Amino acid sequence: MKGIDYDIIEYFQYENKQQLNKELSLNQIGRIEYIPNERWIKQTINLKNCIRLRDLMLWIEKGLVLISLGQILRLCQNLLNKVIELQQNQLDHCYLTSNRIWLKLTQNSKLLTIAHVDIEYQIVFTGFQCPIFENQSNKQSASTSIIQIMIQIIKVFETNFHQFRYIQYLNQQIFHILYQQKDLYQAQNCIRQLYQIYKSHKNYNDYCTEFQEINEYRKQMEYGISKLFSTILHCFNCHEGFFKEDMILGLISIIGESIKQNTLKKLEEIDYQKMCENQEIFWNNKIKSLLTDNTLIIIRNQFQQIEEITRLEISQENEQMMIDQINREITKSYILKYFFNSIWIWTPNYQECKQQLIQNLMPKLKYLTKERVDLHIKEMAFQFINELI
């Protein structure tokens, strides 16, 4: 999106490095770093020329982006083609979601804006071999996942573009048929046929005229919205991409309404610096509280077992010191970093995501806690011996 220019960092686990190299060779995006002695990669992606599919779906849903029915059909076709390309190379993606699909703009493509533009892009998948930790979804073939994702895209488009009077005529012949698709190759052939129906439909010219009328007034706000994004993001370069992403997600509805009302007044009244700071404080406090509560339970359980055979106790001061030390270590863990790949990991099932985060962190948390408790006991024992001497 024009005006959105910052890096996001995503972490993904993998099982087979040789296999991953093959998968990534067909899905080149951003900068990849292998983490030594860990089966994790760090992927840095700049958003200037890359669009996450799930973000694009939200932008369409909230009216930030104007996209034609023809573009939706081509997008679905390109997604299907990407999965077929994987199959032709004896590859699959068993953990595919709209969070892990990107539109990578080609070098000569225009940047996406609030006014209609026919962008040129490549479809790229990320997160190969990495389980969906936030909800423990079962593995399934990309050919199954992509049909489900295609239907999600169509539903978003259909719901948002009821404003077009002539879309209802196209709906009966296009959307209804796409909803029934189950097979990858049948869906591919179906979309080819539907694109021809769309272009030759008796209401096609009326639809294009209506579309262009809506696009004209959006062009008047194009520069203002792009400049607004640039100004907002420039204000907090020190903040991580996750917090910027979360803040932008919160603004999308307001921006969509501002476009419809043809005014930036509401957007100009917002204190963006404060908004981003509040988002960062919110998430830091949530994670700190989550880790502290669970670390405290483990520490007290371990000392309760020790107290049954000894008289060793732990003071509140030492207890808090141990919690702080353990939490500092656990924040370095890659499974925790994974949960901050994207705000979409947390949305919309925050409670389930929180439970899965703790479940995945628990082995590491228990290990670190046992280490700290054992060290504390040794320190107490040395102190006791010194006192006797």
Secondary structure, DSSP 8 states (H G I E B T S, - for coil): -TT---EEEEEEE-S-HHHHHHHHHTS--SEEEE-TTSSEEEEEEETTSEEEHHHHHHHHHTTSS---HHHHHHHHHHHHHHHHHHHHTT---TT--GGGEEEEE-TT-----SS-----EEEEE--TT---TTTT-----HHHHHHHHHHHHHHHHHHHGGG-TTHHHHHHHTHHHHTT--SHHHHHHHHHHHHHHHHH-TTHHHHHHHHHHHHHHHHHHHHHHHHHHHHHHHHTTTS-HHHHHHHHHHHHHHHHHHHHHT--HHHHT--HHHHHHHHHHHHHHHHHHHHHHHHHHHHHHHHHHHHTTS-----HHHHHHHHHHHHHHHTT-HHHHHTTS-GGGTSS-HHHHHHHHHHHHHHHHHHHHHHHHHHHHHHHHHHHHHHH-
